[in-house]
Amino acid sequence: MDSDSMDIGFGESNEYTGLLVRDAGGFMLKADGGICYRLTMLRTPIDEVEKRVIVTGHLTGDDHIEADGVRLCKET
């Protein structure tokens, strides 16, 4: 499920797809829907940086995701 839509509730675990980037503040997901999310993660996703990923987690603010996991998108 791609959850870039605005009807996702805070605290609900969902999947978000996009480009994982690193900046001075940590990690961000440039989501397919055009929204940039700041990510809070327990592990550092070195292999996934600058690649299309799926982030599993929940919104903790309008532009913030607490990530439970990050995995590479399978190219179709």
MDTraj code that builds the backbone (N, CA, C; nanometers):
import mdtraj as md
import numpy as np

residues = "MET ASP SER ASP SER MET ASP ILE GLY PHE GLY GLU SER ASN GLU TYR THR GLY LEU LEU VAL ARG ASP ALA GLY GLY PHE MET LEU LYS ALA ASP GLY GLY ILE CYS TYR ARG LEU THR MET LEU ARG THR PRO ILE ASP GLU VAL GLU LYS ARG VAL ILE VAL THR GLY HIS LEU THR GLY ASP ASP HIS ILE GLU ALA ASP GLY VAL ARG LEU CYS LYS GLU THR".split()
xyz = np.array([
    [0.0846, -0.1176, 0.0000],
    [0.0000, 0.0000, 0.0000],
    [0.0888, 0.1234, 0.0000],
    [0.0649, 0.2168, -0.0882],
    [0.1383, 0.3428, -0.0933],
    [0.0552, 0.4456, -0.0191],
    [0.1090, 0.5004, 0.0889],
    [0.0281, 0.5858, 0.1740],
    [0.0716, 0.7306, 0.1689],
    [0.0848, 0.7842, 0.0502],
    [0.1169, 0.9253, 0.0373],
    [-0.0089, 1.0103, 0.0411],
    [-0.1253, 0.9498, 0.0583],
    [-0.2499, 1.0248, 0.0599],
    [-0.2676, 1.0970, 0.1924],
    [-0.3538, 1.1948, 0.1936],
    [-0.3734, 1.2787, 0.3106],
    [-0.4655, 1.2166, 0.4152],
    [-0.5271, 1.1007, 0.3876],
    [-0.6228, 1.0437, 0.4812],
    [-0.5594, 0.9446, 0.5785],
    [-0.4278, 0.9386, 0.5845],
    [-0.3596, 0.8487, 0.6761],
    [-0.3586, 0.9110, 0.8148],
    [-0.3956, 0.8318, 0.9143],
    [-0.4006, 0.8836, 1.0504],
    [-0.2669, 0.8734, 1.1211],
    [-0.2442, 0.9627, 1.2154],
    [-0.1235, 0.9577, 1.2960],
    [-0.1252, 0.8321, 1.3821],
    [-0.0077, 0.7698, 1.3959],
    [0.0044, 0.6521, 1.4801],
    [-0.0253, 0.5213, 1.4106],
    [-0.0828, 0.5252, 1.2904],
    [-0.1116, 0.4034, 1.2163],
    [0.0110, 0.3635, 1.1356],
    [0.0495, 0.2354, 1.1405],
    [0.1639, 0.1878, 1.0644],
    [0.1253, 0.1729, 0.9178],
    [0.2073, 0.2291, 0.8292],
    [0.1822, 0.2261, 0.6859],
    [0.3138, 0.2133, 0.6113],
    [0.3047, 0.2019, 0.4787],
    [0.4217, 0.1984, 0.3941],
    [0.4260, 0.3241, 0.3087],
    [0.5454, 0.3809, 0.2947],
    [0.5678, 0.5031, 0.2188],
    [0.6805, 0.4759, 0.1201],
    [0.6612, 0.5071, -0.0072],
    [0.7636, 0.4804, -0.1081],
    [0.8239, 0.6104, -0.1587],
    [0.9519, 0.6024, -0.1967],
    [1.0193, 0.7193, -0.2516],
    [1.1698, 0.7020, -0.2484],
    [1.2405, 0.8133, -0.2623],
    [1.3856, 0.8165, -0.2643],
    [1.4380, 0.8501, -0.1246],
    [1.5264, 0.7652, -0.0718],
    [1.5863, 0.7896, 0.0589],
    [1.7106, 0.8763, 0.0414],
    [1.7141, 0.9906, 0.1081],
    [1.8288, 1.0815, 0.0986],
    [1.8805, 1.1145, 0.2379],
    [2.0096, 1.1476, 0.2417],
    [2.0717, 1.1879, 0.3681],
    [2.1018, 1.3361, 0.3597],
    [2.0762, 1.4072, 0.4681],
    [2.1125, 1.5483, 0.4756],
    [2.1756, 1.5746, 0.6120],
    [2.2063, 1.6989, 0.6396],
    [2.2739, 1.7339, 0.7647],
    [2.1942, 1.6935, 0.8883],
    [2.0617, 1.6878, 0.8753],
    [1.9768, 1.6553, 0.9885],
    [1.9461, 1.5075, 1.0037],
    [1.9960, 1.4237, 0.9147],
    [1.9678, 1.2810, 0.9213],
    [1.9200, 1.2279, 0.7878],
    [1.8029, 1.1640, 0.7888],
    [1.7493, 1.1030, 0.6680],
    [1.6126, 1.1586, 0.6349],
    [1.5848, 1.1670, 0.5052],
    [1.4550, 1.2101, 0.4562],
    [1.4083, 1.1140, 0.3479],
    [1.2776, 1.1040, 0.3354],
    [1.2171, 1.0290, 0.2262],
    [1.1501, 1.1291, 0.1343],
    [1.1961, 1.1339, 0.0101],
    [1.1278, 1.2138, -0.0922],
    [1.0228, 1.1218, -0.1529],
    [0.9025, 1.1300, -0.0989],
    [0.7960, 1.0363, -0.1329],
    [0.7463, 1.0569, -0.2757],
    [0.6947, 0.9497, -0.3327],
    [0.6427, 0.9523, -0.4690],
    [0.5354, 1.0578, -0.4878],
    [0.4599, 1.0893, -0.3850],
    [0.3533, 1.1879, -0.3942],
    [0.4017, 1.3314, -0.3869],
    [0.5341, 1.3530, -0.3749],
    [0.5898, 1.4871, -0.3724],
    [0.6168, 1.5422, -0.2336],
    [0.5778, 1.4703, -0.1306],
    [0.6002, 1.5151, 0.0065],
    [0.7365, 1.4667, 0.0541],
    [0.8087, 1.5511, 0.1271],
    [0.9352, 1.5115, 0.1901],
    [0.9084, 1.4858, 0.3377],
    [0.9462, 1.3669, 0.3823],
    [0.9272, 1.3289, 0.5224],
    [1.0621, 1.3193, 0.5928],
    [1.0737, 1.3773, 0.7106],
    [1.1901, 1.3563, 0.7979],
    [1.1709, 1.2200, 0.8629],
    [1.2779, 1.1393, 0.8692],
    [1.2682, 1.0043, 0.9243],
    [1.3411, 0.9936, 1.0571],
    [1.2786, 0.9240, 1.1512],
    [1.3424, 0.8826, 1.2749],
    [1.3585, 0.7321, 1.2655],
    [1.4845, 0.6843, 1.2755],
    [1.5118, 0.5414, 1.2582],
    [1.6084, 0.4927, 1.3652],
    [1.5944, 0.3652, 1.4021],
    [1.6851, 0.3057, 1.4992],
    [1.8155, 0.2611, 1.4354],
    [1.8114, 0.2250, 1.3070],
    [1.9333, 0.1816, 1.2402],
    [1.9644, 0.2754, 1.1242],
    [2.0908, 0.2785, 1.0835],
    [2.1334, 0.3627, 0.9730],
    [2.1290, 0.2821, 0.8439],
    [2.0447, 0.3208, 0.7494],
    [2.0259, 0.2440, 0.6257],
    [2.1309, 0.2787, 0.5185],
    [2.2557, 0.2424, 0.5404],
    [2.3655, 0.2787, 0.4513],
    [2.3418, 0.2305, 0.3080],
    [2.3030, 0.1053, 0.2901],
    [2.2879, 0.0477, 0.1557],
    [2.1711, 0.1053, 0.0778],
    [2.0769, 0.1698, 0.1450],
    [1.9565, 0.2183, 0.0789],
    [1.9610, 0.3671, 0.0419],
    [2.0647, 0.4396, 0.0829],
    [2.0725, 0.5838, 0.0577],
    [2.0814, 0.6107, -0.0921],
    [2.0039, 0.7103, -0.1373],
    [1.9953, 0.7512, -0.2789],
    [1.9335, 0.6440, -0.3671],
    [1.8503, 0.5586, -0.3069],
    [1.7800, 0.4544, -0.3826],
    [1.6315, 0.4612, -0.3504],
    [1.5502, 0.4016, -0.4398],
    [1.4062, 0.3922, -0.4155],
    [1.3820, 0.2875, -0.3083],
    [1.3056, 0.3273, -0.2071],
    [1.2817, 0.2400, -0.0926],
    [1.1341, 0.2402, -0.0543],
    [1.1022, 0.1463, 0.0322],
    [0.9728, 0.1429, 0.1003],
    [1.0033, 0.1561, 0.2490],
    [0.9462, 0.2569, 0.3113],
    [0.9629, 0.2788, 0.4549],
    [0.8346, 0.2330, 0.5237],
    [0.8491, 0.1471, 0.6228],
    [0.7358, 0.1055, 0.7047],
    [0.7443, 0.1813, 0.8363],
    [0.6347, 0.2461, 0.8734],
    [0.6340, 0.3222, 0.9974],
    [0.5048, 0.3992, 1.0134],
    [0.5073, 0.4956, 1.1041],
    [0.3863, 0.5744, 1.1277],
    [0.4196, 0.7229, 1.1377],
    [0.3227, 0.8018, 1.0975],
    [0.3379, 0.9470, 1.1040],
    [0.3350, 0.9936, 1.2488],
    [0.4291, 1.0815, 1.2818],
    [0.4273, 1.1433, 1.4144],
    [0.4063, 1.2939, 1.4014],
    [0.3910, 1.3401, 1.2785],
    [0.3643, 1.4794, 1.2464],
    [0.3320, 1.4877, 1.0983],
    [0.2975, 1.6055, 1.0502],
    [0.2605, 1.6193, 0.9094],
    [0.3711, 1.5767, 0.8139],
    [0.4964, 1.5939, 0.8543],
    [0.6080, 1.5619, 0.7647],
    [0.7161, 1.4805, 0.8348],
    [0.6755, 1.3982, 0.9296],
    [0.7703, 1.3190, 1.0086],
    [0.7202, 1.1756, 1.0218],
    [0.8090, 1.0793, 0.9908],
    [0.7759, 0.9369, 1.0030],
    [0.8709, 0.8728, 1.1028],
    [0.8156, 0.7994, 1.1978],
    [0.8968, 0.7136, 1.2830],
    [0.9025, 0.5783, 1.2134],
    [1.0192, 0.5465, 1.1588],
    [1.0335, 0.4285, 1.0731],
    [1.0621, 0.3038, 1.1543],
    [0.9884, 0.1973, 1.1219],
    [1.0137, 0.0660, 1.1804],
    [1.1100, -0.0135, 1.0934],
    [1.1127, 0.0185, 0.9631],
    [1.1991, -0.0534, 0.8712],
    [1.2102, 0.0165, 0.7375],
    [1.3191, -0.0144, 0.6667],
    [1.3439, 0.0399, 0.5320],
    [1.3905, -0.0764, 0.4459],
    [1.3310, -0.0885, 0.3264],
    [1.3754, -0.1929, 0.2335],
    [1.3770, -0.1353, 0.0926],
    [1.4603, -0.1929, 0.0080],
    [1.4692, -0.1486, -0.1293],
    [1.3412, -0.1836, -0.2046],
    [1.2999, -0.0958, -0.2949],
    [1.1876, -0.1249, -0.3846],
    [1.2367, -0.2211, -0.4904],
    [1.1551, -0.3166, -0.5239],
    [1.1871, -0.4049, -0.6355],
    [1.1487, -0.3334, -0.7629],
    [1.2423, -0.3244, -0.8545],
    [1.2154, -0.2609, -0.9837],
    [1.1266, -0.3512, -1.0668],
    [1.0313, -0.2915, -1.1364],
    [0.9399, -0.3700, -1.2200],
    [0.9694, -0.3476, -1.3661],
])
top = md.Topology()
chain = top.add_chain()
for i, resn in enumerate(residues, 1):
    res = top.add_residue(resn, chain, resSeq=i)
    for name in ("N", "CA", "C"):
        top.add_atom(name, md.element.get_by_symbol(name[0]), res)
traj = md.Trajectory(xyz[None], top)
